[in-house]
């Protein structure tokens, strides 16, 4: 039988980011294997190319961070070995003008990311950049609140969605829009553009006031993908034929009700292919080192202010038919200081409310009940399957009172 030794050239990942900064050529390993008339493999087209690389994204750490989550994510990233790690903001608790506290929080966070074996790219969130003191500290530490870089002919735009700070819906300043206009003009030939910002500005009702539409217009003639955080729930959007992702958490406050709610801790693993990014959501509770031991880290959580809650459940029907997968939100009327409580209906139309953690119910008080049942359409928009009066606290006719120490069951048969 005739045998051949074939040296198959395959493109490898760069030996390290030193090559990125110095311009060194990438290593090109070869596959060495004997080929016969029949062979125990499908083909030898190795799934790598000179343009391909992999990086990771971490999402919100704060807003009431939970202990030992982000610090473990750092250990897992060192196991996964991406080329680099990108954030979408909310790295410290912040929301204070006390310099000593801010410096201590930044030191804690920096100590975590400095354990990474690869670069970490900061992006500011509202918890990191919420007042003039925090703005000044950010600029002292990092100089730039927004910036860009190019790697393997892919343009990365690191956007500040709280510019200036203390705007309720978030904002991209005209100066920032102009900066990115020049960046995009100078990088017309890149094969893809990736945008990272904290707030999903496109999803706010006041999007026209945020500067996002002006920023978005700059991208109209190129392939791009957008990543944000802030809401602590995973959601995928389609706008202008492009994909926009709102990420869940990497340690930030979350009711942790699972995939149906988009509430989980994850790392987004991005493989940049020739024709665009391929995404994989890696849930932290599914990552283990070779010894199967969960890393023990030192990261205290942040105690949140809470009020007592009590279980609340019920069923939603429409014209007598069950309503599965609907959003049910209890919006407080009195006392207004109460937080919202929410749920999704299951396949039988039943719901169980959560306020702080999964299924803990709602605080005592009077609530307006908002119910939305929507179906995603092919273009990424949603069709409402219930009368829209139920979809707003201002128009819903549904009102209930939750009491401590009693069974709170509220069934809604919508007309």
N, C-alpha and C positions, 0 to 999 in steps of 0.2 A: 504494500500500500504506500502510495506516495505521501510523504509528509513534508510540510513546510513549517518554518519558524517565522511567524509574522510579528513584526514590531509595529504596533498600532500607536500612533501618536495621539495623545489626548491632551486637551488643555487642562491645566491644573489651576487651583486657586493660588493667588499670590502667596509667596512664602510668608509674608507678613506685611503689615502696614508701613514698614520701613521702605519696602519697594514702592509703595504708593507715594511716599513723600520724596524719595530720592530718584524716582524714575527708572529703577532697575527693571529688567525684563522678568516676566513671570516664569516660574519653573514649569517645564513641560514634561511630566513623567510619561513613560511609555508602558504599554501593556505588552508583555512578552509571553507568548503562548503558542503551542504547537497546534496546527490545523490539519485535520484529516478530511477524508471525503464525508464522514459523518462526525458530528461533534456534540458534546453534551452542553450546549448553550443555545440561546435563541439567535443572538447576533452579537457583533463586537463594536457596535456604535456606542461608545461610552458616553453616558449622559453628562457631559461637561463641555464647556466651550470657553474660549478665551475671554468672552464678555461676561461670563457668569460669576456671580458671587452671592454670598448669603450673609444677612445681617438680622439683628433682632430688634424688636420694639418693646419697651415696657410702658405701661400706662400708669394711671393715677395711684400714687402711694398714700396720699393724705386725705384730709377732710374727715379725720377721725380714724387714723390708721390702726390696723390690727397688729398685734405683736408677732414678730418673727416671720413675716411674710416676704417683704421686700428683701430683707437680708438673705433669706433662703434663695430667692430668685437670683441674687448675685452668684451664689454657689452653683446654681443650676446653669447659669449662663456660662460659667467657666467649664462645665461639663459639655455643653452644647458647642462651644467654640465658634461663635459667629465672628465675622471679620470685625464688626463693631456693633455698638448698641446705641439706639436712638430713643429719646424719651418724648412724651407728649405733655409733660408738665405736671404740676402739683406734686412737688418733690418734698417740700417741708410743710408743716402745719401753718406757719406764718400768721397772717391777719393780726399783726401787732406792730407797734412802733418801738417796742423795747429792744434796743440794739443787742443787749447781752443775750436775750432769749433767741433772737434771730441768728446770731453768730453760733450759739450752741446747737441750734437745729441744723444749720448748714454744715457744721463740723460733723455732726452725727451722719448726715446724708453723704457728705464727701468721703467719710471714712468707709462707708459701704462701697461706693462706686470705685474708689481707688483700689479695691481688692480685685476688680475685674482685670483679666489678662488681655483685654482689648480696649480700644478707646470708647468713651461714653460721651455722647453729644447731648448737652442740656437744651431744653426748651422751657420757657417760663409759663407757669399756669397762674390762675388767680390767687392761689395760696402762696405763690412765690413772689408775686409782683402786685400787691394789692394796695399799696399806699406809697407816698413819696419817699419814705424812709427805706422801704424794701426796694424800690426802684433804684435809689442811690447805692444801696448795698450790692444789688445785682451788678450794676455797672462797675463798682469797685472790684468785685470778684471776677467778673467775666468780660467786662468791657462792652460786649455787644448783646442787646436784648433780642436781636434778630440777625440772621446771617445766612450764608449758603456755602455749599462746597460741591465739587464734582468728583465722582469716583467711577472709574470704568465707563466713562461717557454717560453717566446718569447724574442728573442735577438734583441736589437735595436743597429744598427751601425750608429753613427753620424760622417759623413765623411767630411773632408775639401777638396773641389775640387779646391782650390787656394793655394796649398802647393807645392812650395813656391809661394808667390804672384807675380803679374806682368807677368804672362805667358798668352799669348794671348788666347789660347784654354782652359786654365785650366790645372791642374796637380794634381796627387796624388803622393807624394814623395815615394821613395823606403822604407824610414823609416816608413811611414804610412802604406804601404802595409804589411810590416813585423809586425807592431803592430796588424793589423787586422788578419794576419795569426795566431798569437798566441791566439788572442781572439776566433777565430773560432775553433782552435784546442782544446781550453779549454771548448768549449760549443757545443760539437758534438750532444748532446741529446736534444737540444731545439726543440720545435715542429714547429717553424717558425722563419725566420730571416727577419727583416725589415731594409732597408737601406735608409738613408736620406742624401742627398747632394744637393748642390746648382746647379751646372751645369749638364745638361744631357750629360755627356762626351761621352756616347755611340753614340750620334747623330752627333758628329763633324767629318768631313772628315779626320782629323788628330788624330783619336782616338788612333792609335798605339803609339803616342807620349805623351799621357796623363797619362799613368799608369793604365787606366781603365781596359784594357784587362787582365793585371796581377792581378788586384783586383778581376775581374769577375771570373777568374779561381779558386780563393779560394772558391767560392760559388757553384761550379758546382755540388756538390753531395748533396745539401740540397734544400728544398723548401724556396723560398724567394720572396720578392716584393721590388721594388725600387721606390723611390719618389724623384723628383728634381723640380727645378723651372727655373729661369734665363731668359727664352725666353718670358715669359708673355703670353703664349698661351697654352691652355690645349690640350694635345695630349696623346694618349695611344699607347704604343709600345709592341710588343711581341718579346722577345729575348730568345733563348734557352728554349722555352716553358714556360718562366716566364713573368709576367706582369711588365712593367716599365711605370711610369706615369710622365709626364711633366705637372706641375700644372700651372694654370693661375695666378691671382694676388689676394692679399688682400690689395689693396690700391696703388700698384705700377703703373707706367705709363702704359696706355692702351688706345687703340682707342675705346674700349668698344662697339664692333660691334655685340656682342651676341654669341649664341651657335655655329652657323655655322662657326664662326671664332675662336672659343675657347677663346674668350675675355670677361671675366666677373670677378667679385670679388666673391670669395667663401671661404668657410671652408670645408675641406674634413673630413667627419665623418667616422671613421673606427670602425667597430665592429669586434673584433678578436674572431672568432669562433674556434671550435676545429679543423676544417680542413682548416683554413686559414682566411684571412681578407675579410670582406664584406665592400665595399666602397659606400658612398653616397656623392655627391657634393651638398652642401647646399649653394645656392646663397644668398649673404648678403641682396639683396633687397627683399627677400622673408621671412625675419625673423622679427617678431614683438613681443614685450612684451605683457602681458595680457591686458594692457590699450591701445594697438595699437598706442602708441606714439613712433616715432623714437627717440632714445637717442640723445640729443644735447651734443656734445663733443667739446673740444678745441684741435684741431690739424690742424695747418696751412699746406697748401700744399707747394710744392716746385716749384718755377717758372722755367720753362725750356726755353732755348734759341730756338727761332723759326724763320723761314723766312716766308714771305707771300706765301700763296697758292691760287690756283684757281681751280674750279671744272674741273674734267677730267672724261670722260665716253666713252663708246664704246661697241662694240660687237665682239665676237670671234666665228669664224666658221672654220671648217676643212673639206676641199673638199666640201664646200657648206652646210655642216650640222652643226647645233648649237653645241656648246661645253659647257655643264653645269658643274659647280663645278670645273672649272679650276682655277689655281693660276696665277694671272697676276701681275708682279712686274716691275715697272719702276726704272731702275738702272741709277743714274746720270752719265753722261759723262762730261758735262760742265754746271755749275761749279761743281767740284767734292765734294764741301762742302755741296751740297744739300743732304737731306736724301732720302732714298728710299720711294716710294709710292706703295701701293699694294691693291689688291682686289681679290675677288672670283667672278666668273661668276655665274649668277642665272640660272634658268631653261630655260630661253630664250637665254642664252649665253651673256647677257649684264653684264657690270661691271661698278662700280663707285669707283674711287681711294680714298684712305685715307692716310694721312701722319702723323698727330698728333692726330686728333680726327676723329670720324666717318664721312666719306664722304666729308672731307674738300679739297680733290683734291691733287694737286702736286705743287711744287715750279716751277717757270719759269726756263727753261733750256733744254738742250738736253739730251735724255735718250735712253739707250738700253732697249728693252722690252723683258722680259723673261716670257714665258708661259709654264706652266706644267699642264698636265692633267693625273692623275694617279688613278689607282684602287687598293685598298688594297686586298691582297690575303689571303687565309686561314692561311698561315704561318706567317702573319704579314709583309711580304715584299710587295712592290708595283710594279705594271706593268705600264709602260709608254704607254699612248694611243696616244701620239703625237710624231713626230720625235724629237729625243733628241737634235738636234741642237737648238731648241727653248728653251731648259731648262737651258741654261747657257749664262751669259752676254758676254762671250768670243766668243761664236759661233752663237748667234742669229743674223739673218739678219735684224731684226726689229729695226728701229730707228725712233724716233719722236722728235719734239721740242714743248714744252709747253710754251705758251705765256700768260702773264697776260692781262686781259681786253678783251679777246676774248673767243668764245665758242670753247673749246678743245674737239673734238670728234674724236676718233681714232678707226676705225674698222679694224680687222685683219682677213683676209681669208687665213688660213694657207694651204700650199701645202703638 
